[in-house]
Amino acid sequence: MKDKERRMRSKRFFALLVALAFFCILDASCFLPFARAQTLDESARARLSDILNKPLSPRAAALGNAFVAMPDDPNALFSNPAAISTTAIQDSARMNDISLSYSHYVLDINEGAVVYEHPVPEGVLFAGNVAAGVQYFSGGSSVEANSVGQDLGTFHTGDVALLLAYSSTASNGLHYGVGAKVVSSSLVSGSSVQDYSATWMAADLGLFYDWSKENMTFGFSVLNLGTEASTYAGVQEPVGANVQFGASIKPPHLPLTLSLAFHNLTRDREGRNLFYALNDFSVGGEFIMGKVVRLRFGYQNELRHELSVPAGTGLAGFSGGVGLHIKGYDIDFAADDEGPDFSSFIRFGLRTAF
């Protein structure tokens, strides 16, 4: 009887979160014009946020970036440093976890990431898990020309971030984590006239709670707490902290995990109601189809609004993917739609332990 009551409480709690997200969708039409204007007015900030806040792994992308409360994945390094200590060790002889991700957009624009995770054994100072990662974004090459159209060659655009994080367990399913990152961004590199680059240093903080009795997990993180070390030729590009909160649940008797996450919770509401602050949310689901196949789907509400164009929105904001677990290897594929004006982004990932 007590187990049944606990399941009912967990269902009610998750239903409350879903209802909150639903009301945010209904309220979105009130501030959609403002959201578009802000994207244009703060294009520099949005550009740096592309590499700092977007989902990098195919699994995270397929789940709509509802990843702040997702356990057992080294790519949680990019969403919640506290979650890296939830990685399950399947074989004591293979304790090193590595994950590689690659995404192709259009032409020669692409991005990728590598994450390495290793547990610090008990009895050692700061026992827990450490993870290191490298992520990059390549904007490809562009032709450089002077005011009269003379070809001066080509220049490149790209960003690189180095991350290091530590996580451990407190008690009763509570995990905590902290991370540091250095970001190098090049708006113009290889120019015959002048290069424009900048550097940032930032920290990440996170909490993760595993409510095992209810098959639920909760995550809270504050990302990108930092400042610029150098600027684009004196032009500053501030990046605000990304405060996230999320939850996931495995309904009883179903091979499914549902996730919900709210992003950028401290963004300026500009006098608007609470639902505006909560509008940047995402939902995702993962079906376990036997021992090998995982099917995933996701939705990003804020992304759908940002990609709204006169031609419509199409399936912008929606994503899907498949994961294959084969002989100690996790192979992931994902595609997320960017609306009628853009092609879908294709992502590939590989994870294994050694």
C-alpha positions as CSV (number, residue, x, y, z in Angstrom):
1,M,0.0,0.0,0.0
2,K,2.8,2.4,0.9
3,D,4.6,1.6,-2.5
4,K,1.3,2.5,-4.3
5,E,1.0,5.8,-2.4
6,R,4.6,6.7,-3.2
7,R,4.0,6.0,-6.9
8,M,0.9,8.1,-6.9
9,R,2.8,11.0,-5.3
10,S,5.6,10.8,-7.8
11,K,3.1,10.8,-10.7
12,R,1.3,13.8,-9.3
13,F,4.6,15.7,-8.9
14,F,5.8,15.0,-12.4
15,A,2.3,15.8,-13.7
16,L,2.5,19.2,-12.0
17,L,5.8,19.9,-13.8
18,V,4.3,18.9,-17.1
19,A,1.2,21.1,-16.5
20,L,3.5,24.0,-15.7
21,A,5.3,23.5,-19.0
22,F,1.9,23.4,-20.8
23,F,0.8,26.7,-19.3
24,C,4.1,28.2,-20.4
25,I,3.3,27.1,-24.0
26,L,-0.1,28.8,-23.8
27,D,1.5,32.0,-22.4
28,A,4.2,32.1,-25.1
29,S,2.2,34.1,-27.7
30,C,2.2,37.0,-25.3
31,F,6.0,37.5,-25.5
32,L,7.0,35.9,-28.9
33,P,7.6,39.3,-30.6
34,F,9.9,40.3,-27.7
35,A,11.8,37.0,-27.9
36,R,12.6,37.6,-31.6
37,A,13.7,41.1,-30.9
38,Q,16.0,40.0,-28.1
39,T,17.6,37.5,-30.3
40,L,18.6,40.3,-32.7
41,D,19.6,42.8,-30.0
42,E,21.8,40.4,-28.2
43,S,23.2,38.5,-31.2
44,A,26.7,38.5,-29.7
45,R,25.6,37.0,-26.5
46,A,23.5,34.4,-28.3
47,R,26.5,33.4,-30.4
48,L,28.7,32.6,-27.4
49,S,25.8,30.8,-25.7
50,D,25.6,28.5,-28.8
51,I,28.7,26.7,-27.7
52,L,28.2,27.0,-23.9
53,N,24.5,26.0,-23.7
54,K,23.5,23.9,-26.7
55,P,23.2,20.1,-26.5
56,L,26.4,18.4,-27.8
57,S,25.8,14.6,-27.5
58,P,23.3,13.0,-29.8
59,R,21.5,11.6,-26.8
60,A,21.1,15.0,-25.2
61,A,20.0,16.5,-28.5
62,A,17.5,13.7,-29.2
63,L,16.0,14.3,-25.7
64,G,15.5,18.1,-26.4
65,N,18.4,19.0,-24.1
66,A,16.3,17.9,-21.1
67,F,19.5,16.6,-19.5
68,V,20.1,18.4,-16.2
69,A,18.6,15.4,-14.3
70,M,19.9,12.6,-16.5
71,P,22.1,10.1,-14.7
72,D,24.8,7.7,-16.0
73,D,26.1,9.7,-18.9
74,P,29.6,11.4,-19.0
75,N,28.1,14.1,-21.3
76,A,26.3,15.4,-18.2
77,L,29.6,17.4,-17.9
78,F,28.0,20.0,-20.2
79,S,24.7,20.2,-18.3
80,N,25.2,19.4,-14.6
81,P,28.7,18.6,-13.2
82,A,27.0,16.8,-10.2
83,A,25.6,14.1,-12.5
84,I,29.0,12.7,-13.5
85,S,29.3,10.8,-10.2
86,T,26.1,8.8,-11.2
87,T,27.9,7.0,-14.0
88,A,27.5,3.2,-13.4
89,I,30.6,1.0,-13.5
90,Q,29.6,-2.2,-15.3
91,D,33.1,-3.8,-15.1
92,S,35.7,-3.1,-12.5
93,A,38.4,-3.8,-15.1
94,R,37.0,-1.0,-17.4
95,M,36.6,2.1,-15.2
96,N,37.6,4.7,-17.8
97,D,34.6,6.1,-19.7
98,I,35.0,8.0,-22.9
99,S,32.4,9.6,-25.2
100,L,32.8,11.2,-28.7
101,S,30.2,13.3,-30.4
102,Y,30.1,14.9,-33.8
103,S,27.4,17.1,-35.4
104,H,27.1,18.3,-39.0
105,Y,25.1,21.4,-39.9
106,V,25.4,22.8,-43.4
107,L,28.4,23.2,-45.8
108,D,31.6,23.0,-43.7
109,I,29.9,24.1,-40.4
110,N,30.2,21.4,-37.7
111,E,30.9,20.8,-34.0
112,G,32.0,18.0,-31.7
113,A,33.1,17.0,-28.3
114,V,35.2,14.5,-26.4
115,V,34.6,13.6,-22.8
116,Y,36.8,11.4,-20.5
117,E,35.6,10.3,-17.1
118,H,37.4,8.4,-14.4
119,P,36.3,7.5,-10.8
120,V,38.5,8.5,-7.9
121,P,38.6,5.4,-5.6
122,E,37.5,5.4,-2.0
123,G,40.1,6.2,0.6
124,V,41.7,8.8,-1.7
125,L,41.3,12.5,-0.9
126,F,38.3,13.9,-2.8
127,A,37.0,10.4,-3.7
128,G,34.3,10.7,-6.4
129,N,34.4,11.2,-10.2
130,V,36.5,13.5,-12.4
131,A,35.7,14.3,-16.0
132,A,37.5,16.3,-18.6
133,G,36.1,17.5,-21.9
134,V,36.9,19.4,-25.1
135,Q,34.2,20.9,-27.3
136,Y,34.6,22.8,-30.5
137,F,32.5,24.7,-33.0
138,S,33.7,25.4,-36.6
139,G,31.9,28.0,-38.5
140,G,33.8,27.1,-41.7
141,S,35.6,29.4,-44.1
142,S,34.5,32.6,-45.7
143,V,35.8,34.8,-48.4
144,E,37.5,38.0,-47.3
145,A,37.1,41.1,-49.6
146,N,37.8,44.8,-49.4
147,S,35.4,47.7,-50.0
148,V,35.7,47.4,-53.8
149,G,35.2,43.6,-53.9
150,Q,38.8,42.5,-54.3
151,D,39.4,39.0,-53.1
152,L,41.8,39.0,-50.1
153,G,41.7,35.3,-49.3
154,T,39.7,33.5,-46.7
155,F,39.2,33.6,-42.9
156,H,37.8,31.1,-40.4
157,T,35.4,31.2,-37.5
158,G,35.3,28.9,-34.5
159,D,35.2,28.3,-30.8
160,V,37.0,25.8,-28.5
161,A,36.2,25.1,-24.8
162,L,38.2,23.1,-22.3
163,L,36.3,21.7,-19.3
164,L,37.2,20.0,-16.1
165,A,34.8,18.8,-13.4
166,Y,34.6,16.9,-10.1
167,S,31.6,15.3,-8.5
168,S,31.0,13.2,-5.4
169,T,28.1,11.8,-3.3
170,A,27.0,13.4,0.0
171,S,24.4,11.1,1.4
172,N,20.9,9.6,0.7
173,G,21.3,9.9,-3.0
174,L,22.5,13.5,-3.1
175,H,25.4,14.3,-5.5
176,Y,27.3,17.6,-5.8
177,G,29.7,18.8,-8.4
178,V,31.8,21.7,-9.5
179,G,33.5,22.5,-12.8
180,A,35.8,25.0,-14.6
181,K,36.1,25.9,-18.2
182,V,38.1,28.1,-20.5
183,V,36.6,29.2,-23.8
184,S,38.4,30.6,-26.8
185,S,36.4,32.2,-29.5
186,S,37.5,33.5,-32.9
187,L,35.1,35.6,-34.9
188,V,37.9,36.2,-37.5
189,S,41.0,34.0,-37.8
190,G,43.5,34.0,-40.6
191,S,42.5,37.4,-41.9
192,S,45.0,39.4,-43.9
193,V,43.7,42.6,-42.2
194,Q,43.0,41.8,-38.5
195,D,41.9,38.8,-36.4
196,Y,39.2,39.1,-33.7
197,S,39.3,36.6,-30.8
198,A,38.4,36.6,-27.2
199,T,38.8,34.3,-24.1
200,W,36.5,33.5,-21.2
201,M,37.0,31.7,-17.9
202,A,33.9,30.3,-16.1
203,A,32.8,27.9,-13.4
204,D,29.8,25.5,-13.2
205,L,28.0,24.3,-10.1
206,G,25.5,21.5,-9.7
207,L,23.3,19.3,-7.5
208,F,21.8,16.0,-8.3
209,Y,19.3,13.9,-6.3
210,D,18.4,10.3,-6.9
211,W,15.0,9.5,-5.4
212,S,15.4,5.8,-6.0
213,K,12.2,4.8,-4.2
214,E,10.1,6.8,-6.7
215,N,12.3,6.1,-9.7
216,M,12.9,9.9,-10.0
217,T,15.9,12.1,-10.3
218,F,16.3,15.8,-9.9
219,G,19.0,18.1,-11.1
220,F,19.9,21.8,-10.5
221,S,22.9,23.5,-12.1
222,V,24.3,27.0,-12.5
223,L,26.5,27.2,-15.6
224,N,28.9,29.8,-17.0
225,L,29.7,31.8,-13.9
226,G,32.7,33.8,-15.1
227,T,34.2,36.7,-16.9
228,E,36.2,37.6,-20.0
229,A,40.0,37.3,-19.9
230,S,40.3,39.1,-23.3
231,T,37.9,40.8,-25.6
232,Y,37.2,41.2,-29.4
233,A,39.5,44.2,-29.9
234,G,37.9,45.9,-26.8
235,V,34.4,44.8,-27.6
236,Q,32.9,43.0,-24.6
237,E,30.6,40.0,-25.0
238,P,29.1,39.1,-21.6
239,V,27.5,35.8,-21.0
240,G,25.0,35.5,-18.2
241,A,24.7,32.4,-15.9
242,N,22.4,29.7,-17.2
243,V,20.4,28.4,-14.2
244,Q,18.7,25.1,-14.9
245,F,16.3,22.8,-13.0
246,G,14.9,19.5,-14.2
247,A,13.4,16.1,-13.2
248,S,13.1,12.7,-14.8
249,I,10.9,9.7,-13.9
250,K,10.6,6.1,-14.9
251,P,6.9,5.2,-14.8
252,P,6.2,1.8,-13.2
253,H,5.9,-1.1,-15.6
254,L,6.9,1.0,-18.6
255,P,10.3,0.9,-20.5
256,L,10.3,4.7,-20.6
257,T,12.1,7.5,-18.9
258,L,10.5,11.0,-19.2
259,S,12.5,14.2,-18.6
260,L,11.6,17.8,-18.2
261,A,14.1,20.7,-17.8
262,F,13.8,24.5,-17.4
263,H,16.7,26.6,-18.7
264,N,17.9,30.2,-18.1
265,L,15.6,30.6,-15.1
266,T,17.2,33.9,-14.0
267,R,16.9,35.7,-17.3
268,D,15.5,39.2,-17.2
269,R,11.7,39.1,-17.4
270,E,11.4,42.7,-18.5
271,G,8.3,43.2,-16.4
272,R,6.6,40.1,-17.8
273,N,4.9,37.4,-15.7
274,L,6.5,34.3,-14.2
275,F,5.6,32.1,-17.2
276,Y,8.0,34.1,-19.3
277,A,10.9,33.1,-17.1
278,L,9.8,29.5,-17.3
279,N,9.2,29.4,-21.1
280,D,12.6,28.2,-21.9
281,F,11.9,24.5,-21.2
282,S,12.5,21.2,-22.9
283,V,11.0,17.7,-22.6
284,G,12.3,14.3,-23.7
285,G,11.6,10.6,-23.5
286,E,13.7,7.5,-24.0
287,F,12.2,4.1,-24.7
288,I,14.2,1.0,-23.9
289,M,13.4,-1.5,-26.7
290,G,15.1,-4.6,-25.3
291,K,18.8,-5.0,-24.6
292,V,20.1,-3.2,-27.7
293,V,17.8,-0.4,-29.0
294,R,16.8,2.9,-27.4
295,L,14.3,5.2,-29.1
296,R,14.3,8.9,-28.1
297,F,12.3,12.0,-28.7
298,G,12.4,15.6,-27.5
299,Y,11.1,19.1,-27.8
300,Q,12.7,22.5,-27.1
301,N,10.1,25.3,-26.6
302,E,12.4,28.3,-26.7
303,L,14.1,27.0,-29.9
304,R,10.8,26.6,-31.6
305,H,10.0,30.3,-30.9
306,E,13.4,31.5,-32.1
307,L,13.1,29.6,-35.4
308,S,9.6,31.0,-36.2
309,V,9.7,32.5,-39.7
310,P,7.0,33.9,-42.0
311,A,7.0,30.5,-43.8
312,G,6.0,28.8,-40.6
313,T,7.7,26.7,-38.0
314,G,7.4,23.2,-39.4
315,L,8.9,20.8,-36.9
316,A,11.3,23.3,-35.5
317,G,12.2,22.5,-31.9
318,F,11.4,18.8,-32.3
319,S,14.1,16.1,-32.3
320,G,14.5,12.4,-32.3
321,G,17.1,9.7,-32.3
322,V,18.1,6.1,-31.7
323,G,20.7,4.5,-29.5
324,L,22.3,1.1,-30.0
325,H,24.1,-0.8,-27.2
326,I,26.3,-3.4,-28.8
327,K,29.0,-5.4,-27.0
328,G,30.1,-2.6,-24.6
329,Y,29.6,0.2,-27.1
330,D,26.9,2.8,-27.2
331,I,26.3,4.2,-30.7
332,D,23.9,7.1,-30.9
333,F,22.3,9.0,-33.8
334,A,20.0,12.0,-33.6
335,A,18.4,14.6,-35.8
336,D,16.8,17.9,-34.8
337,D,14.6,20.0,-37.1
338,E,15.5,23.6,-37.5
339,G,12.3,24.7,-39.4
340,P,11.4,25.2,-43.0
341,D,14.4,27.5,-43.8
342,F,17.0,25.1,-42.6
343,S,17.9,21.4,-43.0
344,S,17.9,19.0,-40.1
345,F,21.1,18.7,-38.1
346,I,22.6,15.2,-38.0
347,R,24.5,14.0,-35.0
348,F,26.6,10.9,-34.2
349,G,28.1,9.7,-31.0
350,L,30.1,6.8,-29.6
351,R,30.7,5.8,-26.0
352,T,32.6,3.0,-24.4
353,A,34.6,2.0,-21.3
354,F,38.2,0.7,-21.1
